[in-house]
């Protein structure tokens, strides 16, 4: 008996079908900078020549074990949103505006409908952030992933004028810390959250939690927010001296990344109420506050550092945009 590629576990026809579905989604994100079409070996993008002394800012990331919750729930479109928004925020903290995005999806057995859902989420978030889905890779790797599972990674490139790079150098003692709320766990802390929810509490993704007013799946799969459109006006006004995207490691490990080495921070713990999802997880696992602040974002998704003279203006602008931002503390 002869053995072909399909018998080895790779379905080329399914791959072609997945690509066919993805092409239209990608084209829907194209911006004026896109030069190449879908299907080329590399994506081509022309940089806006009006940007003075442009600096490119790049980042790559995944969504971690939040994928496991998506597999359990059979919900795949929000994962792509998580991926794009996480990457957008990672370059936003240096003042960059996203230009284009690339995705990589790998699976053991290619299911075109699942891949389409994932990329649909990617494309939707790219459009929301004004970012072109310039290309990507879908890899079928039999024997490498468990049945029904996949992994996804994203790569983003943005641009900022050199004079507008946010590097934290000007941050001084007394500068105000302004917090923007998260929408949930975002894309971090899921290994601990899954341990608590599915192992300790023995719940399912469709279990309703009275304290949260929703199912486990709805609470854990709520998409990671993008802060681009909220922060852009404040960047344009020149008020922001530093920013921290609160991802793995929480506030205590991410805020120092934007501060000069001779600066610390003081938080007003009474300035915000930790959202119910986090307090529910904390009670279920009897976690102390130090561990909570290190494992989760505890309701804080992004922190801005602004001079005291601009703090009230920045808060007023955010509140005018219906964003419940608040004064979190100060630089010391």
C-alpha positions, 0 to 999 in steps of 0.5 A: 500500500502506498502512503501519501501525505493525507495518510501521514496526518496532513490534509492539504485540501483542508489547508487550502480550504482554511486559507481560502476562508482566511483570505477574505478576513485578511483583506478586510483589515488592509490599510493604505500601507499594504502593498502585497496581497494574500498568498505571497511569501512575505507581506509588504508594507510601505511606511508613511513617509510623513512620519518624522524620524520613525522608529519601529516597535515590534512584539510577539506573544501568545495567549497562554493556557486561556486556550484550554478554556476555549477548547473546553467551551468550544469558543474560538473567536475571542482568542484572536481578539485576545492575541491582537489586543495584548500585542497592541497594548505591549507596543502602545506603552512605548507610544507606538501605533500598530501598523501590521500583524502576523499570526501563527496557528499550529494544530494536530489536525486542521479543522477549517471551521475552527481556524476560520473562527480564530482568524475571524477574531484576529481580523476583527481586532485588527480592524478595531485597532487600525492594524493590517493582518498582513500575513501568517502561517497555519501549520498542521502537525500530526502527533504534536498536539492533542486532538481538538487543540491548537496553539496561536502566537501573534507578531506585531509591528508599530511605529512612533516618531523618535521624539515621541518614544515613551521610555520613562526617562522623565519620570520623577518622584511625585508623578501620578499613577492613573489606572485603567480597568481590565475587563477580566483576567485578560491573558494571564494567570490562567494556569492558576485560575484553571487549577482553582476553578476546575480542580479545586472547585470541580466546576465546568465551563457551563457552571453558573456562578451566582457571585459572578452572575454568569458562567465560568466560561463567560467569565474566563473567556472575556476578551483582553481589552485594547487601550489604544483609542483611549490612550492616543489622545493623551499621548498626542497631548504629551501628558504621558511619561510612562505606561505599564501593561499589566500582564504576567507578574501583575502590578508588582512586576510590570510597573517597575519595567517603565520606571527609572532604576532609582524610582519606586511606587506607592499604591493606594490600595483603597483607591479601587475595589478588586472585581468579583472574579478575582475575589472569588478566585482568592477565596476559593484558593485562600490566596494572600494579597501578595500572591494575588497581586503577582498572579493576576491583574486584580482589575488593573489593565494599564497604568499611566504615569503623568506629571501631577500638573496633568493628572486631573486633565488626563482623568477628565479626558478619560472620564469624558470617554466613559472610561472609569479610570482612577488615581492609583498612587504615585511615583516615589 
